[in-house]
């Protein structure tokens, strides 16, 4: 890992939503906590005609609205002076000539030693194009310096396009210097999954098929597609969520203990999980996957429209806004344990969690007499918006009768007054500066996840579907419930600030 954090942070797409809402506020928060290197500058590139001063003035409102820390004029001023705006069309060579000269000037002014982070906050079709232009114009030459590139998902639309994109990128940047960012991996509790598993003698010995009945991984949103209709029509829940976020949660939950905490050791174990997923066939896709699309309904008492009425969405769209699947991991640890994954929009609450349901052991003392009262032991790892761990077990209810009831031990990391967990982009940007790629997606992870998703997508494409099939404000289509009911199981719906409904 490089200890020289000094760099110029170059943002392609400097006037885009991602920059205003996430990147600049994240840099401000890092600056607020004295995490930015002393030798540092930001260059934002956009097509709109404006000066650096005008651009800085626009950023003030973004920092005030989206930063997790209060806006402090003095703190902002010291960062603001290091932010520059360059206007050019990144499809034209002229802009790159000027950019190279400008970065060399800033290198001397801020003593950044030629180190660069190129953050491509642009549409994926421009990733390879910009990388090639940077190479042609000598903007990635490593003369005792490092050059890193950060690209946002989606990493392709399918396996073939992902391979083509990867080929374009590695011809310019090495795999070591390519950071495929998945903001879920920057979330505090997702990073905590490994600690919960491997730092506690309470869990790791029973983290296997002998004691675990099944695992659910759920991510629900109350919002619809908002202003992303054009993108979402091409993606859908399967490509937008399952291929990256949900499978990342799966790998961290199911992986074997790595030999150490080094980046490649952890990534190797994650890839082994993806390689071990039982292959889907046409028959198992039809049997073990569910897709849905929200129709009109109510969210928290407010009427909302259906997906087909959203902006830039076809009135006859067959794009899924909900996806659920059942899969198995073919290794000794998880033999016979099903994993249920679901994600959807316009659902009753916003939450992301991993739910481990342990087996009810029939030889336990109270099972015969109290089996109608015994609830399963559950471990819930809450990723967002509440961050924490929730353990449910059985205990005697106070009183003269032997009533057994479920009780809960609940640790909430961000419920306390004054708690302020770092935003995902803060951690991830800081890791790029350090050269730590542990929380970024390696190419073979992308490849194996696309193989799985492509198989499902191909079957779905050739199977007729009637949409919409769930009203907004519900937990998805009835077929999703049936996916578990036929296994004599049920979804555990954990809402924001809501206890288990038993």
SESEMI-135019 format. One record per residue (C-alpha): residue in three letters; chain; x, y, z. Coordinates in nm, 4 decimals, padded with zeros to 6 digits. Each point is the difference from the previous one (the first is absolute). Layout:
N
REC;ALA;A;X;Y;Z
...
***
This chain:
502
REC;UNK;A;00.0000;00.0000;00.0000
REC;UNK;A;00.1416;00.3405;-00.0987
REC;UNK;A;00.0562;00.2299;00.2959
REC;UNK;A;00.0199;00.3090;-00.2224
REC;UNK;A;-00.3601;00.1243;-00.0026
REC;UNK;A;00.0740;00.3284;-00.1785
REC;UNK;A;-00.1921;00.0259;-00.3273
REC;UNK;A;-00.2116;00.2014;-00.2387
REC;UNK;A;-00.3576;-00.1293;-00.0020
REC;UNK;A;-00.1303;00.0400;-00.3571
REC;UNK;A;-00.3757;-00.0367;-00.0472
REC;UNK;A;-00.1399;-00.0593;-00.3481
REC;UNK;A;-00.3668;00.0959;00.0310
REC;UNK;A;00.0656;00.2847;00.2415
REC;UNK;A;-00.3440;00.1571;-00.0472
REC;UNK;A;-00.1931;-00.3240;00.0419
REC;UNK;A;-00.2288;-00.1082;00.2798
REC;UNK;A;00.2501;-00.2482;00.1428
REC;UNK;A;00.2645;00.2687;00.0416
REC;UNK;A;-00.2339;00.2481;00.1682
REC;UNK;A;-00.1799;-00.2478;00.2263
REC;UNK;A;00.2783;-00.2445;00.0907
REC;UNK;A;00.3554;00.0774;-00.1079
REC;UNK;A;00.0486;00.3612;00.1091
REC;UNK;A;-00.1903;-00.0472;00.3307
REC;UNK;A;00.2141;-00.3109;00.0654
REC;UNK;A;00.3182;00.2003;-00.0600
REC;UNK;A;-00.1284;00.2715;00.2335
REC;UNK;A;-00.0716;-00.2589;00.2719
REC;UNK;A;00.3485;-00.1494;-00.0401
REC;UNK;A;00.1453;00.3484;00.0226
REC;UNK;A;-00.2105;00.0679;00.3103
REC;UNK;A;00.1574;-00.3047;00.1666
REC;UNK;A;00.3521;00.0882;-00.1195
REC;UNK;A;00.0115;-00.3080;-00.2227
REC;UNK;A;00.0980;00.1724;-00.3242
REC;UNK;A;00.3712;00.0131;-00.0791
REC;UNK;A;00.1824;00.3292;00.0431
REC;UNK;A;00.1005;-00.0003;-00.3679
REC;UNK;A;-00.3314;-00.0256;-00.1790
REC;UNK;A;-00.2163;00.1708;-00.2643
REC;UNK;A;-00.3229;-00.0687;-00.1903
REC;UNK;A;-00.0610;00.0590;-00.3706
REC;UNK;A;-00.3585;-00.0399;-00.1188
REC;UNK;A;-00.0618;-00.0321;-00.3737
REC;UNK;A;-00.3307;00.0819;-00.1637
REC;UNK;A;-00.1456;00.1250;-00.3269
REC;UNK;A;-00.1816;00.2977;00.1486
REC;UNK;A;00.1648;00.3370;-00.0375
REC;UNK;A;00.0855;00.1384;00.3435
REC;UNK;A;00.2962;00.1244;00.1993
REC;UNK;A;00.1575;-00.1699;00.2992
REC;UNK;A;-00.1474;00.2720;00.2207
REC;UNK;A;-00.3523;-00.0594;-00.1327
REC;UNK;A;00.0446;-00.3732;00.0454
REC;UNK;A;00.1167;00.0365;00.3591
REC;UNK;A;-00.3002;00.2164;00.0819
REC;UNK;A;-00.2327;-00.2716;-00.1346
REC;UNK;A;00.1681;-00.2621;00.2195
REC;UNK;A;-00.0785;00.1877;00.3204
REC;UNK;A;-00.3700;-00.0947;-00.0144
REC;UNK;A;00.0891;-00.3659;-00.0672
REC;UNK;A;00.2324;-00.0155;00.2990
REC;UNK;A;-00.2580;00.1676;00.2243
REC;UNK;A;-00.2718;-00.2435;-00.1110
REC;UNK;A;00.1852;-00.3302;-00.0288
REC;UNK;A;00.2925;00.0151;00.2424
REC;UNK;A;-00.0402;-00.1930;00.3265
REC;UNK;A;00.1882;00.2772;00.1800
REC;UNK;A;-00.1254;00.3563;00.0488
REC;UNK;A;00.1253;00.2490;-00.2556
REC;UNK;A;00.2898;00.1969;00.1456
REC;UNK;A;00.1061;00.2930;-00.2158
REC;UNK;A;00.3639;-00.0107;00.1061
REC;UNK;A;00.0305;-00.3755;-00.0619
REC;UNK;A;-00.1674;00.0296;-00.3397
REC;UNK;A;00.2224;00.2903;-00.1000
REC;UNK;A;00.3207;-00.1985;00.0428
REC;UNK;A;-00.1398;-00.2804;-00.2205
REC;UNK;A;-00.1726;00.2321;-00.2464
REC;UNK;A;00.3277;00.1699;-00.0900
REC;UNK;A;00.1289;-00.3363;-00.1245
REC;UNK;A;-00.2978;-00.0711;-00.2299
REC;UNK;A;00.0260;00.0948;-00.3677
REC;UNK;A;-00.2367;-00.0289;-00.2924
REC;UNK;A;00.1055;-00.0781;-00.3560
REC;UNK;A;-00.2508;00.0332;-00.2822
REC;UNK;A;00.0461;-00.2251;-00.2995
REC;UNK;A;-00.1724;-00.2691;-00.2013
REC;UNK;A;00.1827;-00.3203;00.0956
REC;UNK;A;-00.0529;-00.1339;-00.3519
REC;UNK;A;00.2328;00.2722;-00.1362
REC;UNK;A;00.3798;-00.0267;00.0074
REC;UNK;A;00.0591;00.3678;00.0674
REC;UNK;A;-00.1309;-00.0206;00.3543
REC;UNK;A;00.2432;-00.2791;00.0924
REC;UNK;A;00.2986;00.2048;-00.1205
REC;UNK;A;-00.1023;00.2865;00.2268
REC;UNK;A;-00.0849;-00.2378;00.2875
REC;UNK;A;00.3479;-00.1523;-00.0093
REC;UNK;A;00.1647;00.3421;00.0239
REC;UNK;A;-00.2369;00.1114;00.2754
REC;UNK;A;00.0607;-00.3118;00.2110
REC;UNK;A;00.3754;00.0478;-00.0322
REC;UNK;A;-00.0396;00.3550;00.1315
REC;UNK;A;-00.2094;-00.1224;00.2931
REC;UNK;A;00.2582;-00.2736;00.0689
REC;UNK;A;00.2592;00.2684;00.0590
REC;UNK;A;-00.2347;00.2228;00.1993
REC;UNK;A;-00.1283;-00.2729;00.2339
REC;UNK;A;00.2988;-00.2394;-00.0142
REC;UNK;A;-00.2173;-00.2987;-00.0906
REC;UNK;A;00.2908;-00.1904;-00.1628
REC;UNK;A;-00.1955;-00.0837;-00.3151
REC;UNK;A;-00.2477;-00.2235;00.1851
REC;UNK;A;-00.3471;-00.0052;-00.1535
REC;UNK;A;-00.3447;-00.1419;00.0698
REC;UNK;A;-00.2237;00.0124;-00.3054
REC;UNK;A;-00.3607;-00.0366;00.1126
REC;UNK;A;-00.2269;-00.0771;-00.2958
REC;UNK;A;-00.3372;00.1322;00.1222
REC;UNK;A;-00.1429;-00.0328;-00.3504
REC;UNK;A;-00.2195;-00.2451;-00.1893
REC;UNK;A;00.1667;-00.3450;-00.0324
REC;UNK;A;00.0237;00.0248;-00.3797
REC;UNK;A;00.2658;00.2693;00.0472
REC;UNK;A;00.2265;-00.1956;00.2387
REC;UNK;A;00.2144;-00.1650;-00.2648
REC;UNK;A;00.0007;00.3083;-00.2218
REC;UNK;A;00.1313;00.2322;00.2733
REC;UNK;A;00.2584;-00.2555;00.1137
REC;UNK;A;00.1338;-00.0259;-00.3538
REC;UNK;A;00.0194;00.3802;-00.0334
REC;UNK;A;00.1909;00.0224;00.3284
REC;UNK;A;00.2506;-00.2529;-00.1335
REC;UNK;A;00.0401;00.1682;-00.3387
REC;UNK;A;00.0706;00.3369;00.1582
REC;UNK;A;00.2525;-00.1274;00.2537
REC;UNK;A;-00.2184;00.0512;00.3062
REC;UNK;A;00.0655;-00.3415;00.1547
REC;UNK;A;00.3780;-00.0222;-00.0304
REC;UNK;A;00.1451;-00.1371;00.3243
REC;UNK;A;00.3196;00.1883;00.0662
REC;UNK;A;00.0508;-00.0959;00.3645
REC;UNK;A;-00.3673;00.0856;00.0557
REC;UNK;A;-00.3290;-00.1872;00.0009
REC;UNK;A;-00.3044;00.0401;-00.2242
REC;UNK;A;-00.3325;-00.1584;00.1052
REC;UNK;A;-00.3406;-00.0052;-00.1629
REC;UNK;A;-00.3372;-00.0337;00.1742
REC;UNK;A;-00.3043;-00.1151;-00.1961
REC;UNK;A;-00.3594;-00.0169;00.1193
REC;UNK;A;-00.2400;-00.2842;-00.0650
REC;UNK;A;-00.1444;-00.1354;-00.2179
REC;UNK;A;00.3042;-00.1884;-00.1229
REC;UNK;A;-00.1605;-00.0966;-00.3289
REC;UNK;A;-00.3556;-00.1055;-00.0800
REC;UNK;A;00.0815;-00.3713;-00.0299
REC;UNK;A;00.3036;-00.2262;00.0044
REC;UNK;A;00.1023;00.0812;-00.3550
REC;UNK;A;-00.0143;00.3790;00.0425
REC;UNK;A;00.1729;-00.0296;00.3391
REC;UNK;A;00.2860;-00.1928;-00.1620
REC;UNK;A;00.0310;00.2606;-00.2756
REC;UNK;A;00.0072;00.2812;00.2575
REC;UNK;A;00.2574;-00.1811;00.2115
REC;UNK;A;00.2217;-00.0544;-00.3018
REC;UNK;A;-00.0121;00.3723;-00.0771
REC;UNK;A;00.0904;00.0927;00.3581
REC;UNK;A;00.2865;-00.2444;00.0587
REC;UNK;A;00.1711;00.1101;-00.3213
REC;UNK;A;00.0416;00.3378;00.1693
REC;UNK;A;-00.0098;-00.0631;00.3772
REC;UNK;A;00.1112;-00.3232;00.1646
REC;UNK;A;-00.2457;-00.2037;00.2077
REC;UNK;A;00.1880;00.1200;00.3075
REC;UNK;A;-00.0735;00.3627;-00.0904
REC;UNK;A;-00.3636;-00.0499;-00.1076
REC;UNK;A;-00.2525;00.0638;00.2775
REC;UNK;A;-00.3522;-00.1193;-00.0814
REC;UNK;A;-00.2038;00.1768;00.2625
REC;UNK;A;-00.3085;-00.1542;00.1576
REC;UNK;A;-00.1123;00.2417;00.2696
REC;UNK;A;-00.1677;-00.2838;00.1937
REC;UNK;A;00.3472;-00.1305;00.0847
REC;UNK;A;00.0773;00.3286;00.1737
REC;UNK;A;-00.2917;-00.0291;00.2406
REC;UNK;A;00.1103;-00.0382;00.3593
REC;UNK;A;-00.2016;-00.3104;00.0934
REC;UNK;A;00.0783;-00.1815;-00.3216
REC;UNK;A;00.3683;00.0283;00.0890
REC;UNK;A;-00.0981;-00.1243;00.3467
REC;UNK;A;-00.1334;-00.3329;-00.1286
REC;UNK;A;00.3492;-00.1496;-00.0001
REC;UNK;A;00.0685;00.1269;00.3515
REC;UNK;A;-00.3296;-00.1404;00.1310
REC;UNK;A;00.0769;-00.3373;-00.1546
REC;UNK;A;00.3705;-00.0422;00.0568
REC;UNK;A;00.0640;00.1951;00.3209
REC;UNK;A;-00.2658;-00.1743;00.2118
REC;UNK;A;00.0203;-00.3567;00.1260
REC;UNK;A;-00.3768;00.0252;00.0437
REC;UNK;A;-00.0731;-00.0037;-00.3752
REC;UNK;A;00.2718;-00.1578;-00.2111
REC;UNK;A;-00.0323;-00.3563;00.1429
REC;UNK;A;-00.3706;-00.0068;-00.0882
REC;UNK;A;00.0284;00.1873;-00.3337
REC;UNK;A;-00.0717;-00.3087;-00.2094
REC;UNK;A;-00.2624;-00.2487;-00.1202
REC;UNK;A;-00.0139;-00.1858;00.3327
REC;UNK;A;-00.1554;00.2970;00.1807
REC;UNK;A;-00.1311;00.2419;-00.2639
REC;UNK;A;-00.3371;-00.0683;-00.1613
REC;UNK;A;00.0237;00.2679;-00.2695
REC;UNK;A;00.1193;00.3537;-00.0673
REC;UNK;A;-00.1989;00.2922;-00.1398
REC;UNK;A;00.1611;00.3051;-00.1601
REC;UNK;A;-00.2488;00.2817;-00.0605
REC;UNK;A;00.0191;00.3554;-00.1260
REC;UNK;A;-00.3208;00.2005;-00.0275
REC;UNK;A;-00.0612;00.3587;-00.1075
REC;UNK;A;-00.3086;00.2174;00.0392
REC;UNK;A;00.0914;00.2168;-00.2987
REC;UNK;A;-00.0717;-00.0785;-00.3632
REC;UNK;A;00.2456;00.0599;-00.2827
REC;UNK;A;-00.0255;00.3796;00.0476
REC;UNK;A;00.1913;00.1693;-00.2854
REC;UNK;A;00.1874;-00.3167;-00.1049
REC;UNK;A;-00.2671;-00.1427;-00.2284
REC;UNK;A;00.2213;00.0018;-00.3081
REC;UNK;A;00.2774;-00.1913;00.1747
REC;UNK;A;-00.2317;-00.2320;00.1877
REC;UNK;A;-00.1810;-00.1116;-00.3158
REC;UNK;A;00.3308;-00.1491;-00.1158
REC;UNK;A;00.0981;-00.1429;00.3369
REC;UNK;A;-00.2851;-00.1118;00.2240
REC;UNK;A;00.0375;-00.1376;00.3517
REC;UNK;A;00.1991;-00.3036;-00.1153
REC;UNK;A;00.2819;00.2008;-00.1570
REC;UNK;A;-00.0274;00.3085;00.2216
REC;UNK;A;00.0032;-00.1776;00.3377
REC;UNK;A;00.0436;-00.3785;-00.0144
REC;UNK;A;00.3089;-00.0049;-00.2239
REC;UNK;A;00.2022;00.2202;00.2315
REC;UNK;A;-00.1379;00.1105;00.3402
REC;UNK;A;-00.1903;-00.3153;00.0914
REC;UNK;A;00.2648;-00.2448;-00.1167
REC;UNK;A;00.2630;00.1968;00.1917
REC;UNK;A;-00.2084;-00.0456;00.3150
REC;UNK;A;-00.0256;-00.3706;-00.0819
REC;UNK;A;00.3761;-00.0452;-00.0383
REC;UNK;A;00.0835;00.1679;00.3312
REC;UNK;A;-00.2673;-00.2022;00.1803
REC;UNK;A;00.0984;-00.3367;-00.1478
REC;UNK;A;00.3777;00.0245;-00.0500
REC;UNK;A;00.2531;-00.2191;00.1753
REC;UNK;A;00.2462;00.1624;00.2430
REC;UNK;A;00.2813;00.1569;-00.2057
REC;UNK;A;00.3546;-00.0999;00.0929
REC;UNK;A;00.0674;00.3627;00.1013
REC;UNK;A;-00.1524;00.3460;-00.0313
REC;UNK;A;00.1909;00.0955;-00.3129
REC;UNK;A;-00.1987;00.1228;-00.2987
REC;UNK;A;00.0536;-00.2937;-00.2321
REC;UNK;A;-00.0639;-00.2609;00.2708
REC;UNK;A;-00.3433;00.1481;00.0677
REC;UNK;A;-00.0814;00.0395;-00.3690
REC;UNK;A;00.1044;-00.3587;-00.0732
REC;UNK;A;-00.2507;-00.1343;00.2523
REC;UNK;A;-00.2785;00.2176;-00.1404
REC;UNK;A;00.0638;-00.1332;-00.3494
REC;UNK;A;-00.0107;-00.3595;00.1297
REC;UNK;A;-00.3566;00.0637;00.1191
REC;UNK;A;-00.1082;00.1244;-00.3435
REC;UNK;A;00.1668;-00.3001;-00.1669
REC;UNK;A;-00.1793;-00.2358;00.2403
REC;UNK;A;-00.3541;00.1221;-00.0725
REC;UNK;A;-00.2006;-00.2839;-00.1517
REC;UNK;A;-00.0537;00.0716;-00.3689
REC;UNK;A;-00.3481;00.1026;-00.1053
REC;UNK;A;-00.1762;-00.1869;-00.2771
REC;UNK;A;-00.3100;00.1135;-00.1851
REC;UNK;A;-00.2096;-00.2158;00.2326
REC;UNK;A;00.1565;00.1317;00.3217
REC;UNK;A;-00.0248;00.3604;-00.1199
REC;UNK;A;-00.3730;-00.0472;-00.0543
REC;UNK;A;-00.0374;-00.1775;00.3346
REC;UNK;A;00.2339;00.1994;00.2232
REC;UNK;A;-00.0159;00.3603;-00.1235
REC;UNK;A;-00.2741;00.2621;00.0141
REC;UNK;A;-00.0280;00.3391;-00.1685
REC;UNK;A;-00.2460;00.2785;00.0556
REC;UNK;A;-00.0919;00.3516;-00.1038
REC;UNK;A;-00.1770;00.2490;00.2246
REC;UNK;A;-00.3347;00.1438;-00.0905
REC;UNK;A;-00.1858;00.2938;00.1555
REC;UNK;A;-00.0464;-00.0117;00.3760
REC;UNK;A;00.0694;00.1787;00.3252
REC;UNK;A;00.3271;00.0663;00.1825
REC;UNK;A;-00.0505;00.1253;00.3561
REC;UNK;A;-00.3510;00.1152;-00.0857
REC;UNK;A;00.0993;00.1849;-00.3156
REC;UNK;A;-00.1237;-00.1071;-00.3445
REC;UNK;A;00.2816;-00.0827;-00.2420
REC;UNK;A;-00.0018;-00.0952;-00.3664
REC;UNK;A;00.1057;-00.3295;-00.1528
REC;UNK;A;00.3303;-00.0623;-00.1737
REC;UNK;A;-00.1520;00.0278;-00.3462
REC;UNK;A;-00.1145;00.3537;00.0796
REC;UNK;A;00.3493;00.1134;00.1001
REC;UNK;A;00.1969;00.2473;-00.2119
REC;UNK;A;00.1909;-00.1569;-00.2937
REC;UNK;A;-00.1581;-00.3422;00.0586
REC;UNK;A;-00.1888;-00.1883;-00.2712
REC;UNK;A;-00.3766;-00.0347;00.0680
REC;UNK;A;00.0368;-00.3698;-00.0902
REC;UNK;A;00.3310;-00.0550;00.1820
REC;UNK;A;00.0923;-00.3497;00.1146
REC;UNK;A;00.2942;00.1204;00.2095
REC;UNK;A;00.0027;-00.1492;00.3500
REC;UNK;A;00.0131;00.2275;00.3042
REC;UNK;A;00.0020;-00.2994;00.2359
REC;UNK;A;00.2082;-00.3161;-00.0104
REC;UNK;A;00.0232;-00.2969;00.2333
REC;UNK;A;00.1902;-00.3251;-00.0320
REC;UNK;A;00.0930;-00.3118;00.1873
REC;UNK;A;00.3471;-00.1425;-00.0467
REC;UNK;A;00.2367;-00.2541;00.1505
REC;UNK;A;00.3746;00.0094;00.0596
REC;UNK;A;00.1584;-00.3341;-00.0766
REC;UNK;A;00.2629;-00.0433;00.2677
REC;UNK;A;00.0232;-00.1841;00.3308
REC;UNK;A;-00.0819;00.2987;00.2215
REC;UNK;A;-00.3272;00.0792;-00.1762
REC;UNK;A;-00.1168;-00.3428;-00.1107
REC;UNK;A;-00.3807;00.0075;-00.0187
REC;UNK;A;-00.0348;00.3591;00.1306
REC;UNK;A;-00.2100;00.2197;-00.2310
REC;UNK;A;00.0791;00.3682;-00.0451
REC;UNK;A;-00.2963;00.2227;-00.0825
REC;UNK;A;00.0738;00.3368;-00.1575
REC;UNK;A;-00.2502;00.2738;-00.0782
REC;UNK;A;00.0036;00.3656;-00.0929
REC;UNK;A;-00.2762;00.2349;-00.1049
REC;UNK;A;-00.1215;00.3555;-00.0407
REC;UNK;A;-00.3185;00.1617;00.1367
REC;UNK;A;-00.0072;-00.2309;00.2998
REC;UNK;A;-00.1388;00.0865;00.3470
REC;UNK;A;00.3348;00.0945;00.1557
REC;UNK;A;00.3601;00.0705;-00.0891
REC;UNK;A;00.2425;-00.2539;00.1406
REC;UNK;A;00.2876;-00.2294;-00.0866
REC;UNK;A;00.0819;-00.2946;00.2209
REC;UNK;A;00.1448;-00.3495;00.0176
REC;UNK;A;-00.2205;-00.2350;00.2039
REC;UNK;A;00.1401;-00.3288;00.1256
REC;UNK;A;-00.2670;-00.2429;00.1224
REC;UNK;A;00.1382;-00.2798;00.2138
REC;UNK;A;-00.1460;-00.3484;00.0127
REC;UNK;A;-00.2461;-00.1020;00.2690
REC;UNK;A;00.1639;-00.3024;00.1555
REC;UNK;A;-00.2620;-00.2623;00.0795
REC;UNK;A;00.2030;-00.1664;00.2765
REC;UNK;A;00.0066;00.3096;00.2178
REC;UNK;A;-00.1700;-00.0269;00.3393
REC;UNK;A;-00.2974;00.2255;-00.0705
REC;UNK;A;-00.0683;-00.0946;-00.3625
REC;UNK;A;-00.2644;-00.2726;00.0493
REC;UNK;A;-00.2144;00.1821;00.2493
REC;UNK;A;00.0439;00.3563;-00.1298
REC;UNK;A;00.0667;-00.0406;-00.3713
REC;UNK;A;-00.3107;00.2071;-00.0853
REC;UNK;A;00.1483;00.2924;00.1951
REC;UNK;A;00.3654;-00.0253;-00.0905
REC;UNK;A;00.1087;00.2541;-00.2595
REC;UNK;A;00.3167;-00.0528;-00.2016
REC;UNK;A;00.3202;00.1684;00.1094
REC;UNK;A;00.0777;00.2843;-00.2383
REC;UNK;A;00.3088;00.2085;-00.0552
REC;UNK;A;-00.0724;00.3171;-00.1965
REC;UNK;A;00.2877;00.2087;-00.1330
REC;UNK;A;-00.1453;00.3389;-00.0901
REC;UNK;A;00.1892;00.1783;-00.2750
REC;UNK;A;-00.2193;00.3082;-00.0520
REC;UNK;A;-00.1594;00.2352;00.0951
REC;UNK;A;00.0349;-00.1365;00.3550
REC;UNK;A;00.3448;-00.1515;00.0530
REC;UNK;A;00.0427;-00.2745;00.2523
REC;UNK;A;-00.0550;-00.3573;00.1115
REC;UNK;A;-00.3208;-00.1504;00.1334
REC;UNK;A;-00.0174;-00.3415;00.1675
REC;UNK;A;-00.3277;-00.1751;00.0764
REC;UNK;A;-00.0231;-00.2938;00.2417
REC;UNK;A;-00.2596;-00.1645;00.2251
REC;UNK;A;-00.0521;00.0723;00.3698
REC;UNK;A;-00.2663;-00.0516;00.2681
REC;UNK;A;-00.2534;00.2778;00.0291
REC;UNK;A;-00.0174;00.1416;00.3555
REC;UNK;A;-00.2913;-00.1470;00.1954
REC;UNK;A;-00.1252;-00.3178;00.1651
REC;UNK;A;-00.0547;-00.1876;-00.3274
REC;UNK;A;00.2645;-00.1474;-00.2228
REC;UNK;A;-00.0566;00.2182;-00.3052
REC;UNK;A;00.2950;00.0116;-00.2364
REC;UNK;A;00.0351;00.3146;-00.2099
REC;UNK;A;00.2598;00.1342;-00.2438
REC;UNK;A;00.2230;00.2742;00.1408
REC;UNK;A;00.2487;00.2211;-00.1747
REC;UNK;A;00.3523;00.1264;00.0562
REC;UNK;A;00.0396;00.3042;-00.2220
REC;UNK;A;00.3179;00.1946;-00.0671
REC;UNK;A;-00.0610;00.3065;-00.2146
REC;UNK;A;00.3137;00.1754;-00.1146
REC;UNK;A;-00.1596;00.3217;-00.1273
REC;UNK;A;-00.3025;00.0368;00.2305
REC;UNK;A;00.1776;00.1836;00.2775
REC;UNK;A;-00.0095;00.3765;00.0158
REC;UNK;A;00.3184;00.1401;-00.1482
REC;UNK;A;00.0931;-00.3121;-00.1963
REC;UNK;A;00.1144;00.0864;-00.3492
REC;UNK;A;00.1202;-00.2930;-00.2072
REC;UNK;A;00.2215;00.0860;-00.2969
REC;UNK;A;-00.1684;-00.0013;-00.3387
REC;UNK;A;00.1002;-00.2845;-00.2320
REC;UNK;A;00.1710;00.2312;-00.2486
REC;UNK;A;00.2241;00.1454;00.2700
REC;UNK;A;00.1445;-00.3385;00.0868
REC;UNK;A;00.0329;-00.1059;-00.3629
REC;UNK;A;00.1646;00.3213;-00.1218
REC;UNK;A;00.2447;-00.0154;00.2886
REC;UNK;A;00.0804;-00.3634;-00.0872
REC;UNK;A;00.0754;00.0966;-00.3607
REC;UNK;A;00.2459;00.2604;00.1270
REC;UNK;A;00.1656;-00.2664;00.2180
REC;UNK;A;00.0056;-00.2500;-00.2845
REC;UNK;A;-00.2146;-00.2453;00.1967
REC;UNK;A;-00.2358;-00.1847;-00.2370
REC;UNK;A;-00.1519;-00.2406;00.2559
REC;UNK;A;-00.3442;00.1626;-00.0218
REC;UNK;A;00.0014;00.0206;-00.3789
REC;UNK;A;-00.1113;-00.2619;-00.2484
REC;UNK;A;00.2637;-00.2110;-00.1720
REC;UNK;A;-00.0572;-00.0935;-00.3623
REC;UNK;A;-00.0635;-00.3697;00.0626
REC;UNK;A;-00.2727;00.0946;00.2519
REC;UNK;A;-00.1676;00.2019;-00.2743
REC;UNK;A;00.0388;-00.2843;-00.2472
REC;UNK;A;-00.1538;-00.2717;00.2179
REC;UNK;A;-00.2883;00.2207;00.1114
REC;UNK;A;-00.0861;00.0830;-00.3615
REC;UNK;A;00.0026;-00.3705;-00.0926
REC;UNK;A;-00.2665;-00.0617;00.2633
REC;UNK;A;-00.2099;00.3011;-00.0940
REC;UNK;A;00.0222;-00.0654;-00.3753
REC;UNK;A;-00.1416;-00.3495;00.0461
REC;UNK;A;-00.3019;00.1367;00.1865
REC;UNK;A;-00.0492;00.2924;-00.2383
REC;UNK;A;00.0018;-00.2262;-00.3070
REC;UNK;A;-00.2779;-00.2200;00.1395
REC;UNK;A;-00.2046;00.3019;00.1114
REC;UNK;A;00.0300;00.1566;-00.3423
REC;UNK;A;-00.1668;-00.3019;-00.1590
REC;UNK;A;-00.2722;-00.0443;00.2617
REC;UNK;A;-00.3191;00.2108;-00.0251
REC;UNK;A;-00.0858;00.2096;00.3056
REC;UNK;A;-00.3033;00.2035;00.1025
REC;UNK;A;00.0970;00.3324;00.1595
REC;UNK;A;-00.0630;00.1767;00.2306
REC;UNK;A;-00.0382;-00.2804;00.2514
REC;UNK;A;00.0356;00.1729;00.3390
REC;UNK;A;-00.1479;00.3267;00.1282
REC;UNK;A;00.2363;00.2658;00.1302
REC;UNK;A;00.0263;-00.0216;00.3772
REC;UNK;A;-00.0014;-00.3814;00.0163
REC;UNK;A;00.2791;-00.2555;00.0387
REC;UNK;A;00.0012;-00.1079;-00.3630
REC;UNK;A;-00.1950;-00.2546;-00.2072
REC;UNK;A;-00.1709;-00.2944;00.1695
REC;UNK;A;00.2344;-00.2375;-00.1848
REC;UNK;A;00.2852;00.1305;00.2171
REC;UNK;A;-00.1831;-00.1182;00.3119
REC;UNK;A;-00.0739;-00.3332;-00.1650
REC;UNK;A;00.3722;-00.0425;-00.0710
REC;UNK;A;00.0499;-00.0426;00.3754
REC;UNK;A;-00.3399;-00.1429;00.0953
REC;UNK;A;00.0586;-00.3140;-00.2016
REC;UNK;A;00.3127;-00.0547;00.2131
REC;UNK;A;-00.2082;00.0659;00.3139
REC;UNK;A;00.1788;00.3283;00.0563
REC;UNK;A;-00.0912;00.3699;-00.0088
REC;UNK;A;00.1650;00.3325;-00.0717
REC;UNK;A;00.0970;00.2002;00.3059
REC;UNK;A;-00.1014;00.3585;-00.0682
REC;UNK;A;00.2099;00.2374;00.2060
REC;UNK;A;-00.0987;00.3613;-00.0494
REC;UNK;A;00.1721;00.3220;00.0925
REC;UNK;A;-00.0190;00.0248;00.3801
REC;UNK;A;-00.2395;-00.2965;00.0078
REC;UNK;A;00.0326;-00.3130;00.2158
REC;UNK;A;-00.0722;-00.3455;-00.1310
REC;UNK;A;-00.3665;-00.0636;-00.0644
REC;UNK;A;-00.0616;-00.3421;00.1477
***
